[in-house]
Amino acid sequence: MRAPCHGPTMHRDPEHRQFCTIELVAEGHASRCPGEECAFWENGCFLARIEEELDDHPDVAQILLDVRCRLEQGQRIELEEARRLLSVRLAAESPWGAAPPSRSTSTDATLPG
């Protein structure tokens, strides 16, 4: 069981806050949302807006949680590294392996079945 990854700047306002979306999806339990201190906060919790999609992919939520923890610890994450982490995970779930079949622009193309 992992401890919640919140840095010393965690939002500690006594007002009511929802539970952290990615902690809840990734780990099945969560602390309160850190609010504006979270890397995924943009006019509210960005991940809460895609929670339904994340529910089916707790492994992706775990990657996002790990990215947030690294950012909270002051580590820099390159965009390409984040893309690689996600693409490796998503490719493992793809029925086509590493990449989906190429799309044809022809009007007589058939869908894989």
Residue pairs with C-beta under 8 A, 6 or more apart in sequence:
1 27
2 27
4 20
4 23
4 30
4 31
5 65
5 68
5 69
5 72
6 31
6 34
6 72
7 37
7 72
7 73
9 37
9 72
10 34
10 37
11 17
11 32
11 33
11 34
11 35
11 36
11 37
13 35
17 32
17 33
17 35
18 32
18 33
18 45
18 48
19 30
19 31
19 32
19 33
20 30
20 31
20 32
20 33
20 34
20 38
21 30
21 33
21 45
21 47
21 48
21 51
21 54
21 61
22 40
22 47
22 54
22 61
22 62
22 64
22 65
22 68
23 29
23 30
23 31
23 65
24 30
25 51
25 54
25 55
25 57
25 58
25 61
26 58
26 59
26 61
26 62
26 64
26 65
27 62
27 65
33 45
34 41
35 41
37 72
38 45
38 68
39 67
39 68
39 71
39 72
40 46
40 47
40 64
40 68
47 54
47 61
47 64
54 60
54 61
54 64
57 93
59 89
60 86
60 89
60 90
63 85
63 86
63 89
67 77
67 82
67 85
70 77
71 77
91 97
91 98
91 99
94 100
101 112
103 109
